[in-house]
Amino acid sequence: MSNKYFDSWITLVGADGYAPIAGSPLLNTAPFTGWTGFDKVKYIGAFDDTDNWMAGWTNFDLQNTKY
């Protein structure tokens, strides 16, 4: 297996900067041949295109949030 690289992340993820957009090469390309001990998913990275596991408990608007 070889590393993949892309010239721009803009063509890979949506406006949130995390979730892959439809048709992104990050989706449906994760190979797990010969790997054990991992959850086998079809996407590359921490996010798929349907579930943002950060929603509801993270905050990236530090300037405008009252703590």
Secondary structure, 3 states (H helix, E strand, C coil): CCCCCCCCHHHCECCCCCCECCCCCCCCCCCCCCCCCCCCCCCCCCCCCCCCCCCCCCCCCCCCCCC
